[in-house]
Amino acid sequence: MFEDDCADDDILFPNVTSKALSKAIEYCNKHDKTSKFDDLATTGIDDYLKAWDNNFVKVN
């Protein structure tokens, strides 16, 4: 997609609310930042993310 110069064009998500998109971005950012931790063992990161994910998907 980026190789075809589509990154300069808008990408439409007509059936996605801003709240849902915001949550998806938050999820991706958390997993991206956490995957860069070098001071935790891999299993520690996995356990941390599993716990965070379980809390993240709870709906009020």
Secondary structure, 3 states (H helix, E strand, C coil): CCCCCHHHCCCCCCCCCHHHHHHHHHHHHHHHHHHCCCCCCHHHHHHHHHHHHHHHCCCC
